[in-house]
Amino acid sequence: MDGVRLRRYGIAAASIVALLLAGCGAGEELVPIPDGIPPGPGAPVPVIDLDAPGRTAALLNGWAVDRADVLEIPVAALEAYGYAAAVLGRSRPECGIGWTTLAGIGSVESDHGRHRGAEVRDDGLVEPGIIGIALDGSPGVAEIRDTDGGQLDGDPVFDRAVGPMQFIPQTWRKWGVDANGDGIADPHSIDDAALTAGVYLCASGGTLQTAEGWSRALFTYNRSESYMKDVRDRAAAYSVGRRV
């Protein structure tokens, strides 16, 4: 990865809603491409030393502080989105993913790590951890029996999506990356979760600078046109400095 600090690199996990809407075949056509995509890239992320030790995303603190209140995004979450976009800008320049897309997903999935009163700490860890519903096969819900002994989601019977970007344990265990240099790929870290989501989107869409690539990536992340439109609208708002 051109020296970028990643413990593992590969396709990331699917969000919980993708699982709820699973069952679409590999050959299924994409949903119609919405107007107004890809969303704009938003305020440029300053150049930083991507290989600096420790939580490198913190080097974007000034950039994030300047925008956090206006956008109503926690500073640490905004740092994580910007850092993930910068890392992928160097390692996957052809992808062209913007921090706004990651912020749009984070907003839809967990209100940027604030779902049900959770908070994003200054080090990027979300507390208390965000745990999704049991994937127990009830109406409208996929059935996924436990794959991790409840280690990540606390459920030894069924899997549940975890963290601010909502990854299921089996996919996180396989594809999760360490973005903050602590040696652990943690789905409850918004740094790790944002970069993992970015890796997946770039692998799925190829280039997110085109409407086709962006919609393909988002549809792979979550097979729902309404979800894709929600992410698009929120990302577009962030790109022009508006809160959602």
N, C-alpha and C positions, 0 to 999 in steps of 0.2 A: 504493500500500500504506500509506496514512495516514502517510507519512513514514518507514516502516520501511526500513532500508537493505538492499535487495536489488538485485543487479545485473540479474537477470532473474527473472521470476516466472511459473511455469507448472507443468504436470504434470511430475513427475519420472520417473525411470527405474524399471525393473523389476528385482527381485533375480535373482540367477543361478538360484535354484530355480524361479522363475516361468518362466524360459526353458526349463528342463529339462522342465517340465510343460506347456509351451505347446501350442497346438493346440485349446484350448477356444474355441468360437465365441462371437461377441459376444452371441448370444442365449441362451447356456447358462445354466441356472438356477444360482443360488448353492447351495453346499453347505449342509447343515442347520446352523442356527445353534447353536453350542455353548452349554451352560449357563454362567452366570457371566460374561457379557460385557454391556456393556463393562467392562474392568477398572477398578478405582478410580483416581482421579487421583493418589493418593500425596500426599506432603508438599507443601503449597503452595509455589510458587516465589515468593521475595520480589520486591517491586516494584523494578525497576532502570530506569535510563535506557537504553532499548533503542536509542537513537541515539547513544550515547556513542562517541567515536572508538576505533579499535583493536579488539582482540578483546573485544567487549562481554560475551561469555559469562563472562569472568574475573571480572566483578562478582558472579557467583554462587559465588565460591570458598568463602566461609564456609559457605554452605548445602550445597555439595557435600562439603566436608571433613567436615562433621558426619555425613554418611551414607555416604561412600564405603567405609569399612572394613566397616561392617555389611552393606552390600549387595554388597560385593566388585566394585565398579565403579570404574574409574579416575576420579580427580577431574576431569580434563579432559573425559572422556566424559560424566560426570554434568552438568557445566556445560553442555556442548553440548546435551544432551537438554532440560535446563531452559530454556535460552535459546530453543531452537526452539519449545517449547511456549508460551513467553511471547510471542514474535514473532507466532505464529499466533493467540494469544489476543487480540491487538490487531487484527490484520489480517483474521482470519477467526473472529470470536467465535462464530459459529453452529456452527463445527466442533467446538469443545470438546475438541480432542486433548490428552491428558495426556502428560507426559514419560515416564510409565510404559510407554505403548505403544511409544514410540520406543526406550526401554531394552530392552523385550522383543524388538524386532526386532534391535537391535544385539547382544544376547546370542546370539540364534540365528544370525545371519549371521556374526559374527566374534569372539564372546566380547569384545565391546566394544573391538575393535581389537587384541586380543592373540592372534589366531590364529597358530599355529606360531611363537610366541616374539616376535611383533611387540609394540611398545610404543606407547602414546599419550603424546607429549611434552606438556609443560606448555602449549604453544601450540596443541594440538589436532591436530598432524600425526602420522599413524601411520607409524612406521618399524620395519622396512622395509615398503614398501607391500604390501598384501595383494592378491594376484592369483589369480583363480579358474582353474578348469580350462579348457582350450581347448574352445570350442563348435564341435566338429568333426564333429558328426553321428554320433558313435559311439553304441552302444546306450544308450538312455535320455537322450541329450544332443541338444539342438537344434543345427542347423548354422547358424552365422552367420559368413559370410565377413568378413574384416577390413574395418572401416569407418573406421579412423583412422590407417592406416599404422603401426600399432603404437605410436603416440605415448603413449597412456595405459597400455596393457596389455603393451607390449613384444613383441607377437605380430603380425607383418605378414601372417599367413596367415588366422588365425581371431580372432574377438573373444573376449575373456575379461572376466569381471566384475571390477571393481576397487574397492578401498577397504573401509572398515569396514561400509558398508551395501550393498556389492556391486551396483554399477551397471555396465551395459555401456557401452562408449565412445559408441556412436551416440546413446543416450538421454541420457547425461550431457552430451554436446556440445550437445544441443538444449535441455535443461531445467535443467542444473546451476546452482545459485545460490551467490553469495558471502555467507557469513554472518559472516565474521570481519573484513571491512573491508580485506583486503589487495589487493583488485582482481582476484582470481583465484578462479574457481569450481573447486575442487580436490577430486576424489572421495576423495583420501587424507586430507583434512582432516575430522575427525569433526564439526567445526562445520558445514561446508558440506554434508556428507553427511546429517547429522541433519535440518537444515532442509529440504533437498531432499526427503527422505523424508516429512517432515511435510506439505509442500506437496502432494505426490502423494496422500497418504492423505486429506487434507481434500477435494481435488478429486474423489477417487473415491467417498468415502463420504457427502459432504454434511455430515452431523452424526455425529460419532463418539460422541455421548452416548447413542445408542440401540443396542440389540443389532443391529438390521438395518443401520444405517449403519456400525458398527464392523466387522461381519463382511463387508460389501460392500467396504469399503476394504481390509481384509487379504486378501480373496480376489482382489482386483484386483492387489494387490502381489505375491501369490504364490498361484496356483491350486492350493492343496493344503489340505485340511481338517486334516491332521496338523500342517502348518506353522502354521496359524492357531491350533490348540489349544496348540502349544508357545509361541507368542508370548503367547497369553492367559494361560497358567499362569505364565509368567515375569513378565509385567506385573502380574498379580494379586499375586504374591509381593512384588514391589517396592512395590506400593501399600500393603502393611501392614508394610513395613520388614523384609522377610525376604530373605535371599540365596537364590540358586538354584544 
